[in-house]
């Protein structure tokens, strides 16, 4: 028989295992001690306020009487809260989609420009501006007065370049001076006139300093005699600078009103029209001598000037605020998407070009599908952000339209501290906002963990 000797490994000393356990325990304790300040801060600033808000939402406005789910029921009966929910939904649907699309387009285009870094810096710069400052800037930019609001100044300039504007928006006729106001804002002679007559049409309400450049005295024109086959007249400012003069008569220092449109009307229809000269004079020739006419100053002469768009009115205030939000966050989306774009395999893009694909096909069928994970992260991050938007809405929207622009965050503040003094209902709104944000946050965290694997 052959005996086989097996040499056993020496057993590990009992002290080594204990030492390893003690080292691991010390490492855990050290990790907890290092993380403790952050955990305490997180508990004080996040966990405790959340738990307190959840508990407070079950009490009345004073916080002394338990009301159960009454605040949550009231929340969905309040028209202002329902408006806030609708506006928040509009923000969630529109703003992240527009920002992601703009960021994608700009990130692709920036790769093709020479000064890409400077361009990115320029677009990212609004991120350095606080929402408070940005809100003040856009509140001024959206001002309805064209002398203050830069957007309306541009709109009015373009409108007036194509349509023109009235030179006499404040002009009006004196009562009992031969002119009758029409229902459409026009003025016409009270009595009929015929060829061979000369009519004087006096208006007031125009400051001498507001007269068009080149306006001349009207006295000479008023003294001209009309030929038998023509109808003459003068439109003048029935006001003598410095006083004096007589109402209804053209005095020597009274000015004509140039560029005023005048019509000869018969049986309710305009037969002829003309424009006054620098001295306010006008004439119609070729009229039927046997007919009677009415001289009319159309309402277009007195139309109020175009004041632009009411950007902060009830209809446009939410899109206007979303526009301000886009200005701030477009650079953020562009930079993130640009970082993802830089990691794309260039071999796939070059292969597609060699196969004859144009840039649009490459963008649609290669670039966008490969960037889908990055686009999703950007979109979900922006969804979380827009649900919490407060500063821009509160600052840009004027008081009368604050309710038309309100979102959940502003409504929560208004109900709790901005005059409502109902912190029970405000806490319920805060809980609702938290419940809406949490799913998007969980989705983002899970996607991030999958990408790390």
Order of alpha helices (4+ residues) and beta strands (2+ residues): alpha-alpha-alpha-alpha-alpha-alpha-alpha-beta-beta-beta-beta-alpha-beta-beta-beta-beta-beta-alpha-alpha-alpha-alpha-alpha-alpha-alpha-alpha
